[in-house]
Amino acid sequence: MWLVAAGIIGSIVYLSVLERLRELAVLKAVGASNRSLLGGFAIQAVLLSAAAAVLAVGIATVLAPVFPFTVEIPALAFPRLVATAMLVGLVASVVGLRRAVAVQPALAFGGP
């Protein structure tokens, strides 16, 4: 399931980068550093992963009492889930991050 989650987060970040290629080219043309571009997309990936993990915690909390058998979720499982999800999201976004750094500033001036 972590591989599926990584694939989904990676795909979303990659598509986000593809949608913003011209904007990224303009930013690079006016002097934005690769570090700032990477930071923005890394934050997006981490927030997306954290939101998914928090949603999962809420669903687990709501569904646990209605299961036909006893479900015990240790209190430490929730923060671990959120931290692990954020790490997986960050790692999964590497392909998109590499694409964001590779964009050429010439694209901002009417390139393909």
FENNORKA-V957047 format. One record per backbone hydrogen bond with DSSP energy under -1.0 kcal/mol. NH is the residue of the N-H (numbers start at 1). CO is the residue of the C=O. E is the energy in kcal/mol with one decimal. If there is no record, write none. Layout:
nh = {NH/NH}
co = {CO/CO}
e = {E/E}
This chain:
nh = {5/6/7/8/9/10/11/12/13/14/15/16/17/18/19/20/24/25/26/27/28/29/30/31/32/37/38/39/40/41/42/43/44/45/46/47/48/49/50/51/52/53/54/55/56/57/58/59/60/61/62/63/64/77/80/81/82/83/84/85/86/87/88/89/90/91/92/93/94/97/98/99/100/101/102/107/108/109/110}
co = {1/2/3/4/5/6/7/8/9/10/11/12/13/14/15/16/20/21/22/23/24/25/26/28/27/33/34/35/36/37/38/39/40/41/42/43/44/45/46/47/48/49/50/51/52/53/54/55/56/57/58/59/60/74/76/77/78/79/80/81/82/83/84/85/86/87/88/89/91/93/94/95/96/97/98/104/105/106/107}
e = {-2.6/-2.7/-2.3/-2.4/-2.7/-2.7/-2.2/-2.3/-2.4/-2.5/-2.7/-2.1/-2.2/-2.5/-2.3/-1.1/-2.8/-2.4/-2.5/-2.5/-2.6/-2.4/-1.9/-1.0/-3.0/-1.7/-2.9/-2.3/-1.9/-1.8/-2.6/-2.4/-1.8/-2.3/-2.5/-2.8/-2.3/-2.2/-2.7/-2.5/-1.9/-2.3/-2.6/-2.3/-2.2/-2.3/-2.2/-2.4/-2.6/-2.4/-2.1/-2.7/-1.9/-1.4/-1.6/-2.3/-2.2/-2.4/-2.8/-2.7/-2.2/-2.0/-2.7/-2.6/-2.1/-2.5/-2.6/-1.2/-1.4/-2.5/-2.6/-1.8/-2.1/-1.8/-1.6/-1.8/-1.7/-1.6/-1.0}
